């Protein structure tokens, strides 16, 4: 029996290592960060803006301490590289400007996507993330695509930013920019108003991270939840579900073809490409 014990322990260790190495493929196969296999749209000369949170702590309202959070890496990297690879000039901004907090869990080897790996080897994007532009200092009307990234940090500042709400309205009435978001990023639209003072997204088809996904992940302490806030604002909320919504995905284009919203971290590629499709169609006009 003593002679067999090292063999058994070795076999258990081998299986454990094999399982660990297989985890990223298993999670990907279940639906996290699906690869994009659709049509692409060359947009050389067009401009895109990717906006993120500046909030870095997962804390209950009124508290100052908690686990580190921020933007989910893929919700920044997927649209950024999709726009860049289409030939667009891409700027990166945040609510307060300066260093963008990236949720460290989103760069865990299990969740890391190929675009996240590319970011970790890309000094240009790293510099943009370290020195992001403050949204107050930008003219949104100069862009063809404006994409609001999500992540838990977005629950704290995207929906509370007067500057963001105002600039979203300005971009909408400039008629050129296509406005997009993924996951918690859609909170950046909830306070924007039309010229009559009504909420701009009322009556529009939209999506964002579901209440079900928030509950399943056990992160209910954040001040704003996208599904609940979209419904409060009068948006026509849509979503897809799975045995766990972490593995679902859905992208919605509103009837006016001005807003493109993605449900969660799995929706970034399709959302960005749908935005580019609308821009390309306008250019062919």
MISEVEX-871315 format. One record per residue (C-alpha): y, x, z; residue number from 0. Coordinates in steps of 0.2 Angstrom, whole numbers. Layout:
BEGIN
<rec><y>Y</y><x>X</x><z>Z</z><resi>NUM</resi></rec>
...
! end
This chain:
BEGIN
<rec><y>0</y><x>0</x><z>0</z><resi>0</resi></rec>
<rec><y>12</y><x>14</x><z>4</z><resi>1</resi></rec>
<rec><y>9</y><x>22</x><z>-13</z><resi>2</resi></rec>
<rec><y>13</y><x>6</x><z>-22</z><resi>3</resi></rec>
<rec><y>29</y><x>3</x><z>-12</z><resi>4</resi></rec>
<rec><y>40</y><x>15</x><z>-22</z><resi>5</resi></rec>
<rec><y>33</y><x>8</x><z>-38</z><resi>6</resi></rec>
<rec><y>38</y><x>-10</x><z>-33</z><resi>7</resi></rec>
<rec><y>55</y><x>-4</x><z>-27</z><resi>8</resi></rec>
<rec><y>58</y><x>5</x><z>-43</z><resi>9</resi></rec>
<rec><y>53</y><x>-10</x><z>-53</z><resi>10</resi></rec>
<rec><y>65</y><x>-21</x><z>-43</z><resi>11</resi></rec>
<rec><y>79</y><x>-8</x><z>-45</z><resi>12</resi></rec>
<rec><y>76</y><x>-8</x><z>-64</z><resi>13</resi></rec>
<rec><y>77</y><x>-27</x><z>-65</z><resi>14</resi></rec>
<rec><y>93</y><x>-27</x><z>-55</z><resi>15</resi></rec>
<rec><y>101</y><x>-14</x><z>-66</z><resi>16</resi></rec>
<rec><y>95</y><x>-23</x><z>-82</z><resi>17</resi></rec>
<rec><y>102</y><x>-40</x><z>-76</z><resi>18</resi></rec>
<rec><y>118</y><x>-32</x><z>-71</z><resi>19</resi></rec>
<rec><y>120</y><x>-25</x><z>-89</z><resi>20</resi></rec>
<rec><y>115</y><x>-41</x><z>-96</z><resi>21</resi></rec>
<rec><y>128</y><x>-52</x><z>-87</z><resi>22</resi></rec>
<rec><y>142</y><x>-50</x><z>-99</z><resi>23</resi></rec>
<rec><y>131</y><x>-56</x><z>-113</z><resi>24</resi></rec>
<rec><y>124</y><x>-70</x><z>-103</z><resi>25</resi></rec>
<rec><y>142</y><x>-76</x><z>-98</z><resi>26</resi></rec>
<rec><y>148</y><x>-74</x><z>-116</z><resi>27</resi></rec>
<rec><y>133</y><x>-84</x><z>-122</z><resi>28</resi></rec>
<rec><y>136</y><x>-98</x><z>-110</z><resi>29</resi></rec>
<rec><y>154</y><x>-100</x><z>-118</z><resi>30</resi></rec>
<rec><y>166</y><x>-88</x><z>-110</z><resi>31</resi></rec>
<rec><y>178</y><x>-80</x><z>-122</z><resi>32</resi></rec>
<rec><y>169</y><x>-86</x><z>-138</z><resi>33</resi></rec>
<rec><y>172</y><x>-75</x><z>-154</z><resi>34</resi></rec>
<rec><y>184</y><x>-82</x><z>-167</z><resi>35</resi></rec>
<rec><y>176</y><x>-85</x><z>-184</z><resi>36</resi></rec>
<rec><y>188</y><x>-96</x><z>-192</z><resi>37</resi></rec>
<rec><y>201</y><x>-93</x><z>-205</z><resi>38</resi></rec>
<rec><y>215</y><x>-80</x><z>-203</z><resi>39</resi></rec>
<rec><y>233</y><x>-81</x><z>-209</z><resi>40</resi></rec>
<rec><y>243</y><x>-66</x><z>-214</z><resi>41</resi></rec>
<rec><y>261</y><x>-67</x><z>-207</z><resi>42</resi></rec>
<rec><y>269</y><x>-51</x><z>-210</z><resi>43</resi></rec>
<rec><y>288</y><x>-52</x><z>-206</z><resi>44</resi></rec>
<rec><y>286</y><x>-66</x><z>-194</z><resi>45</resi></rec>
<rec><y>289</y><x>-64</x><z>-175</z><resi>46</resi></rec>
<rec><y>279</y><x>-70</x><z>-160</z><resi>47</resi></rec>
<rec><y>283</y><x>-70</x><z>-141</z><resi>48</resi></rec>
<rec><y>270</y><x>-70</x><z>-128</z><resi>49</resi></rec>
<rec><y>276</y><x>-76</x><z>-111</z><resi>50</resi></rec>
<rec><y>267</y><x>-74</x><z>-94</z><resi>51</resi></rec>
<rec><y>269</y><x>-77</x><z>-76</z><resi>52</resi></rec>
<rec><y>278</y><x>-65</x><z>-64</z><resi>53</resi></rec>
<rec><y>269</y><x>-71</x><z>-48</z><resi>54</resi></rec>
<rec><y>256</y><x>-59</x><z>-41</z><resi>55</resi></rec>
<rec><y>249</y><x>-67</x><z>-25</z><resi>56</resi></rec>
<rec><y>236</y><x>-82</x><z>-24</z><resi>57</resi></rec>
<rec><y>244</y><x>-90</x><z>-9</z><resi>58</resi></rec>
<rec><y>246</y><x>-107</x><z>-2</z><resi>59</resi></rec>
<rec><y>264</y><x>-114</x><z>-3</z><resi>60</resi></rec>
<rec><y>274</y><x>-107</x><z>11</z><resi>61</resi></rec>
<rec><y>263</y><x>-92</x><z>13</z><resi>62</resi></rec>
<rec><y>267</y><x>-74</x><z>7</z><resi>63</resi></rec>
<rec><y>250</y><x>-66</x><z>8</z><resi>64</resi></rec>
<rec><y>234</y><x>-69</x><z>-2</z><resi>65</resi></rec>
<rec><y>222</y><x>-61</x><z>-15</z><resi>66</resi></rec>
<rec><y>230</y><x>-53</x><z>-30</z><resi>67</resi></rec>
<rec><y>232</y><x>-64</x><z>-45</z><resi>68</resi></rec>
<rec><y>244</y><x>-65</x><z>-60</z><resi>69</resi></rec>
<rec><y>240</y><x>-68</x><z>-79</z><resi>70</resi></rec>
<rec><y>222</y><x>-69</x><z>-84</z><resi>71</resi></rec>
<rec><y>220</y><x>-54</x><z>-95</z><resi>72</resi></rec>
<rec><y>212</y><x>-62</x><z>-110</z><resi>73</resi></rec>
<rec><y>226</y><x>-76</x><z>-110</z><resi>74</resi></rec>
<rec><y>238</y><x>-62</x><z>-114</z><resi>75</resi></rec>
<rec><y>227</y><x>-50</x><z>-125</z><resi>76</resi></rec>
<rec><y>219</y><x>-63</x><z>-136</z><resi>77</resi></rec>
<rec><y>235</y><x>-71</x><z>-143</z><resi>78</resi></rec>
<rec><y>244</y><x>-54</x><z>-143</z><resi>79</resi></rec>
<rec><y>231</y><x>-46</x><z>-154</z><resi>80</resi></rec>
<rec><y>228</y><x>-61</x><z>-165</z><resi>81</resi></rec>
<rec><y>247</y><x>-61</x><z>-169</z><resi>82</resi></rec>
<rec><y>248</y><x>-42</x><z>-171</z><resi>83</resi></rec>
<rec><y>233</y><x>-41</x><z>-182</z><resi>84</resi></rec>
<rec><y>241</y><x>-55</x><z>-193</z><resi>85</resi></rec>
<rec><y>256</y><x>-43</x><z>-196</z><resi>86</resi></rec>
<rec><y>268</y><x>-51</x><z>-184</z><resi>87</resi></rec>
<rec><y>280</y><x>-42</x><z>-173</z><resi>88</resi></rec>
<rec><y>275</y><x>-47</x><z>-155</z><resi>89</resi></rec>
<rec><y>286</y><x>-46</x><z>-140</z><resi>90</resi></rec>
<rec><y>280</y><x>-48</x><z>-122</z><resi>91</resi></rec>
<rec><y>290</y><x>-57</x><z>-109</z><resi>92</resi></rec>
<rec><y>288</y><x>-64</x><z>-91</z><resi>93</resi></rec>
<rec><y>298</y><x>-75</x><z>-80</z><resi>94</resi></rec>
<rec><y>307</y><x>-61</x><z>-70</z><resi>95</resi></rec>
<rec><y>304</y><x>-47</x><z>-82</z><resi>96</resi></rec>
<rec><y>297</y><x>-30</x><z>-78</z><resi>97</resi></rec>
<rec><y>279</y><x>-27</x><z>-73</z><resi>98</resi></rec>
<rec><y>267</y><x>-41</x><z>-77</z><resi>99</resi></rec>
<rec><y>254</y><x>-44</x><z>-64</z><resi>100</resi></rec>
<rec><y>236</y><x>-45</x><z>-71</z><resi>101</resi></rec>
<rec><y>223</y><x>-54</x><z>-61</z><resi>102</resi></rec>
<rec><y>211</y><x>-40</x><z>-57</z><resi>103</resi></rec>
<rec><y>196</y><x>-51</x><z>-57</z><resi>104</resi></rec>
<rec><y>199</y><x>-55</x><z>-76</z><resi>105</resi></rec>
<rec><y>196</y><x>-37</x><z>-80</z><resi>106</resi></rec>
<rec><y>179</y><x>-37</x><z>-71</z><resi>107</resi></rec>
<rec><y>166</y><x>-30</x><z>-82</z><resi>108</resi></rec>
<rec><y>157</y><x>-47</x><z>-83</z><resi>109</resi></rec>
<rec><y>173</y><x>-56</x><z>-89</z><resi>110</resi></rec>
<rec><y>181</y><x>-43</x><z>-99</z><resi>111</resi></rec>
<rec><y>183</y><x>-47</x><z>-118</z><resi>112</resi></rec>
<rec><y>184</y><x>-35</x><z>-133</z><resi>113</resi></rec>
<rec><y>203</y><x>-38</x><z>-133</z><resi>114</resi></rec>
<rec><y>204</y><x>-33</x><z>-115</z><resi>115</resi></rec>
<rec><y>195</y><x>-17</x><z>-119</z><resi>116</resi></rec>
<rec><y>207</y><x>-14</x><z>-133</z><resi>117</resi></rec>
<rec><y>222</y><x>-17</x><z>-121</z><resi>118</resi></rec>
<rec><y>214</y><x>-4</x><z>-109</z><resi>119</resi></rec>
<rec><y>215</y><x>9</x><z>-123</z><resi>120</resi></rec>
<rec><y>232</y><x>3</x><z>-130</z><resi>121</resi></rec>
<rec><y>247</y><x>13</x><z>-123</z><resi>122</resi></rec>
<rec><y>259</y><x>2</x><z>-133</z><resi>123</resi></rec>
<rec><y>254</y><x>-15</x><z>-126</z><resi>124</resi></rec>
<rec><y>252</y><x>-6</x><z>-109</z><resi>125</resi></rec>
<rec><y>270</y><x>-1</x><z>-110</z><resi>126</resi></rec>
<rec><y>275</y><x>-19</x><z>-115</z><resi>127</resi></rec>
<rec><y>266</y><x>-26</x><z>-100</z><resi>128</resi></rec>
<rec><y>274</y><x>-13</x><z>-88</z><resi>129</resi></rec>
<rec><y>291</y><x>-17</x><z>-95</z><resi>130</resi></rec>
<rec><y>291</y><x>-35</x><z>-100</z><resi>131</resi></rec>
<rec><y>307</y><x>-43</x><z>-106</z><resi>132</resi></rec>
<rec><y>315</y><x>-56</x><z>-94</z><resi>133</resi></rec>
<rec><y>315</y><x>-73</x><z>-102</z><resi>134</resi></rec>
<rec><y>333</y><x>-76</x><z>-98</z><resi>135</resi></rec>
<rec><y>337</y><x>-61</x><z>-109</z><resi>136</resi></rec>
<rec><y>329</y><x>-68</x><z>-125</z><resi>137</resi></rec>
<rec><y>334</y><x>-81</x><z>-138</z><resi>138</resi></rec>
<rec><y>318</y><x>-91</x><z>-141</z><resi>139</resi></rec>
<rec><y>325</y><x>-98</x><z>-157</z><resi>140</resi></rec>
<rec><y>323</y><x>-81</x><z>-166</z><resi>141</resi></rec>
<rec><y>304</y><x>-82</x><z>-165</z><resi>142</resi></rec>
<rec><y>291</y><x>-91</x><z>-176</z><resi>143</resi></rec>
<rec><y>278</y><x>-93</x><z>-162</z><resi>144</resi></rec>
<rec><y>280</y><x>-94</x><z>-144</z><resi>145</resi></rec>
<rec><y>264</y><x>-93</x><z>-133</z><resi>146</resi></rec>
<rec><y>264</y><x>-96</x><z>-114</z><resi>147</resi></rec>
<rec><y>249</y><x>-87</x><z>-106</z><resi>148</resi></rec>
<rec><y>240</y><x>-94</x><z>-91</z><resi>149</resi></rec>
<rec><y>231</y><x>-88</x><z>-76</z><resi>150</resi></rec>
<rec><y>233</y><x>-93</x><z>-58</z><resi>151</resi></rec>
<rec><y>250</y><x>-85</x><z>-56</z><resi>152</resi></rec>
<rec><y>257</y><x>-97</x><z>-69</z><resi>153</resi></rec>
<rec><y>254</y><x>-111</x><z>-56</z><resi>154</resi></rec>
<rec><y>269</y><x>-104</x><z>-46</z><resi>155</resi></rec>
<rec><y>283</y><x>-100</x><z>-58</z><resi>156</resi></rec>
<rec><y>280</y><x>-107</x><z>-75</z><resi>157</resi></rec>
<rec><y>283</y><x>-125</x><z>-71</z><resi>158</resi></rec>
<rec><y>298</y><x>-121</x><z>-59</z><resi>159</resi></rec>
<rec><y>308</y><x>-110</x><z>-71</z><resi>160</resi></rec>
<rec><y>324</y><x>-118</x><z>-76</z><resi>161</resi></rec>
<rec><y>327</y><x>-105</x><z>-89</z><resi>162</resi></rec>
<rec><y>310</y><x>-107</x><z>-97</z><resi>163</resi></rec>
<rec><y>312</y><x>-126</x><z>-97</z><resi>164</resi></rec>
<rec><y>329</y><x>-124</x><z>-105</z><resi>165</resi></rec>
<rec><y>324</y><x>-112</x><z>-118</z><resi>166</resi></rec>
<rec><y>308</y><x>-122</x><z>-123</z><resi>167</resi></rec>
<rec><y>320</y><x>-136</x><z>-127</z><resi>168</resi></rec>
<rec><y>331</y><x>-125</x><z>-137</z><resi>169</resi></rec>
<rec><y>316</y><x>-118</x><z>-147</z><resi>170</resi></rec>
<rec><y>310</y><x>-136</x><z>-150</z><resi>171</resi></rec>
<rec><y>327</y><x>-141</x><z>-157</z><resi>172</resi></rec>
<rec><y>329</y><x>-125</x><z>-167</z><resi>173</resi></rec>
<rec><y>314</y><x>-133</x><z>-177</z><resi>174</resi></rec>
<rec><y>307</y><x>-116</x><z>-182</z><resi>175</resi></rec>
<rec><y>296</y><x>-110</x><z>-167</z><resi>176</resi></rec>
<rec><y>279</y><x>-117</x><z>-165</z><resi>177</resi></rec>
<rec><y>276</y><x>-118</x><z>-146</z><resi>178</resi></rec>
<rec><y>259</y><x>-114</x><z>-139</z><resi>179</resi></rec>
<rec><y>250</y><x>-112</x><z>-122</z><resi>180</resi></rec>
<rec><y>233</y><x>-109</x><z>-115</z><resi>181</resi></rec>
<rec><y>227</y><x>-114</x><z>-97</z><resi>182</resi></rec>
<rec><y>241</y><x>-114</x><z>-84</z><resi>183</resi></rec>
<rec><y>253</y><x>-109</x><z>-97</z><resi>184</resi></rec>
<rec><y>256</y><x>-127</x><z>-102</z><resi>185</resi></rec>
<rec><y>265</y><x>-129</x><z>-86</z><resi>186</resi></rec>
<rec><y>280</y><x>-120</x><z>-94</z><resi>187</resi></rec>
<rec><y>282</y><x>-136</x><z>-105</z><resi>188</resi></rec>
<rec><y>282</y><x>-149</x><z>-91</z><resi>189</resi></rec>
<rec><y>301</y><x>-149</x><z>-87</z><resi>190</resi></rec>
<rec><y>308</y><x>-147</x><z>-104</z><resi>191</resi></rec>
<rec><y>319</y><x>-161</x><z>-109</z><resi>192</resi></rec>
<rec><y>325</y><x>-169</x><z>-125</z><resi>193</resi></rec>
<rec><y>343</y><x>-173</x><z>-130</z><resi>194</resi></rec>
<rec><y>342</y><x>-190</x><z>-121</z><resi>195</resi></rec>
<rec><y>336</y><x>-182</x><z>-105</z><resi>196</resi></rec>
<rec><y>318</y><x>-187</x><z>-107</z><resi>197</resi></rec>
<rec><y>303</y><x>-176</x><z>-104</z><resi>198</resi></rec>
<rec><y>300</y><x>-167</x><z>-120</z><resi>199</resi></rec>
<rec><y>281</y><x>-168</x><z>-119</z><resi>200</resi></rec>
<rec><y>280</y><x>-187</x><z>-114</z><resi>201</resi></rec>
<rec><y>268</y><x>-196</x><z>-126</z><resi>202</resi></rec>
<rec><y>262</y><x>-179</x><z>-134</z><resi>203</resi></rec>
<rec><y>243</y><x>-175</x><z>-135</z><resi>204</resi></rec>
<rec><y>241</y><x>-159</x><z>-125</z><resi>205</resi></rec>
<rec><y>228</y><x>-150</x><z>-114</z><resi>206</resi></rec>
<rec><y>227</y><x>-137</x><z>-101</z><resi>207</resi></rec>
<rec><y>215</y><x>-132</x><z>-87</z><resi>208</resi></rec>
<rec><y>206</y><x>-147</x><z>-80</z><resi>209</resi></rec>
<rec><y>206</y><x>-153</x><z>-62</z><resi>210</resi></rec>
<rec><y>187</y><x>-152</x><z>-63</z><resi>211</resi></rec>
<rec><y>188</y><x>-133</x><z>-67</z><resi>212</resi></rec>
<rec><y>201</y><x>-130</x><z>-53</z><resi>213</resi></rec>
<rec><y>189</y><x>-139</x><z>-41</z><resi>214</resi></rec>
<rec><y>174</y><x>-130</x><z>-47</z><resi>215</resi></rec>
<rec><y>182</y><x>-113</x><z>-45</z><resi>216</resi></rec>
<rec><y>187</y><x>-119</x><z>-27</z><resi>217</resi></rec>
<rec><y>206</y><x>-114</x><z>-30</z><resi>218</resi></rec>
<rec><y>215</y><x>-130</x><z>-25</z><resi>219</resi></rec>
<rec><y>229</y><x>-121</x><z>-15</z><resi>220</resi></rec>
<rec><y>240</y><x>-118</x><z>-30</z><resi>221</resi></rec>
<rec><y>256</y><x>-129</x><z>-30</z><resi>222</resi></rec>
<rec><y>253</y><x>-136</x><z>-48</z><resi>223</resi></rec>
<rec><y>238</y><x>-141</x><z>-58</z><resi>224</resi></rec>
<rec><y>240</y><x>-143</x><z>-76</z><resi>225</resi></rec>
<rec><y>230</y><x>-158</x><z>-79</z><resi>226</resi></rec>
<rec><y>238</y><x>-168</x><z>-65</z><resi>227</resi></rec>
<rec><y>256</y><x>-161</x><z>-70</z><resi>228</resi></rec>
<rec><y>253</y><x>-166</x><z>-89</z><resi>229</resi></rec>
<rec><y>248</y><x>-183</x><z>-84</z><resi>230</resi></rec>
<rec><y>263</y><x>-185</x><z>-72</z><resi>231</resi></rec>
<rec><y>274</y><x>-180</x><z>-87</z><resi>232</resi></rec>
<rec><y>267</y><x>-193</x><z>-98</z><resi>233</resi></rec>
<rec><y>257</y><x>-182</x><z>-110</z><resi>234</resi></rec>
<rec><y>241</y><x>-189</x><z>-117</z><resi>235</resi></rec>
<rec><y>229</y><x>-177</x><z>-109</z><resi>236</resi></rec>
<rec><y>213</y><x>-171</x><z>-118</z><resi>237</resi></rec>
<rec><y>199</y><x>-160</x><z>-113</z><resi>238</resi></rec>
<rec><y>181</y><x>-155</x><z>-116</z><resi>239</resi></rec>
<rec><y>169</y><x>-153</x><z>-102</z><resi>240</resi></rec>
<rec><y>153</y><x>-143</x><z>-99</z><resi>241</resi></rec>
<rec><y>141</y><x>-142</x><z>-84</z><resi>242</resi></rec>
<rec><y>155</y><x>-131</x><z>-78</z><resi>243</resi></rec>
<rec><y>172</y><x>-132</x><z>-86</z><resi>244</resi></rec>
<rec><y>173</y><x>-113</x><z>-85</z><resi>245</resi></rec>
<rec><y>162</y><x>-114</x><z>-101</z><resi>246</resi></rec>
<rec><y>171</y><x>-127</x><z>-110</z><resi>247</resi></rec>
<rec><y>185</y><x>-126</x><z>-123</z><resi>248</resi></rec>
<rec><y>197</y><x>-137</x><z>-132</z><resi>249</resi></rec>
<rec><y>213</y><x>-135</x><z>-142</z><resi>250</resi></rec>
<rec><y>225</y><x>-149</x><z>-147</z><resi>251</resi></rec>
<rec><y>239</y><x>-150</x><z>-160</z><resi>252</resi></rec>
<rec><y>252</y><x>-163</x><z>-156</z><resi>253</resi></rec>
<rec><y>255</y><x>-176</x><z>-169</z><resi>254</resi></rec>
<rec><y>272</y><x>-168</x><z>-174</z><resi>255</resi></rec>
<rec><y>263</y><x>-151</x><z>-176</z><resi>256</resi></rec>
<rec><y>275</y><x>-142</x><z>-165</z><resi>257</resi></rec>
<rec><y>265</y><x>-140</x><z>-149</z><resi>258</resi></rec>
<rec><y>247</y><x>-131</x><z>-149</z><resi>259</resi></rec>
<rec><y>239</y><x>-131</x><z>-132</z><resi>260</resi></rec>
<rec><y>222</y><x>-123</x><z>-127</z><resi>261</resi></rec>
<rec><y>212</y><x>-129</x><z>-112</z><resi>262</resi></rec>
<rec><y>207</y><x>-113</x><z>-104</z><resi>263</resi></rec>
<rec><y>203</y><x>-95</x><z>-105</z><resi>264</resi></rec>
<rec><y>191</y><x>-98</x><z>-119</z><resi>265</resi></rec>
<rec><y>204</y><x>-106</x><z>-130</z><resi>266</resi></rec>
<rec><y>216</y><x>-92</x><z>-134</z><resi>267</resi></rec>
<rec><y>210</y><x>-87</x><z>-151</z><resi>268</resi></rec>
<rec><y>209</y><x>-104</x><z>-158</z><resi>269</resi></rec>
<rec><y>226</y><x>-109</x><z>-151</z><resi>270</resi></rec>
<rec><y>234</y><x>-94</x><z>-158</z><resi>271</resi></rec>
<rec><y>226</y><x>-96</x><z>-175</z><resi>272</resi></rec>
<rec><y>231</y><x>-114</x><z>-175</z><resi>273</resi></rec>
<rec><y>249</y><x>-109</x><z>-172</z><resi>274</resi></rec>
<rec><y>248</y><x>-97</x><z>-186</z><resi>275</resi></rec>
<rec><y>240</y><x>-110</x><z>-198</z><resi>276</resi></rec>
<rec><y>255</y><x>-121</x><z>-195</z><resi>277</resi></rec>
<rec><y>267</y><x>-107</x><z>-198</z><resi>278</resi></rec>
<rec><y>258</y><x>-102</x><z>-214</z><resi>279</resi></rec>
<rec><y>258</y><x>-120</x><z>-220</z><resi>280</resi></rec>
<rec><y>277</y><x>-121</x><z>-217</z><resi>281</resi></rec>
<rec><y>280</y><x>-104</x><z>-227</z><resi>282</resi></rec>
<rec><y>270</y><x>-111</x><z>-242</z><resi>283</resi></rec>
<rec><y>280</y><x>-127</x><z>-240</z><resi>284</resi></rec>
! end
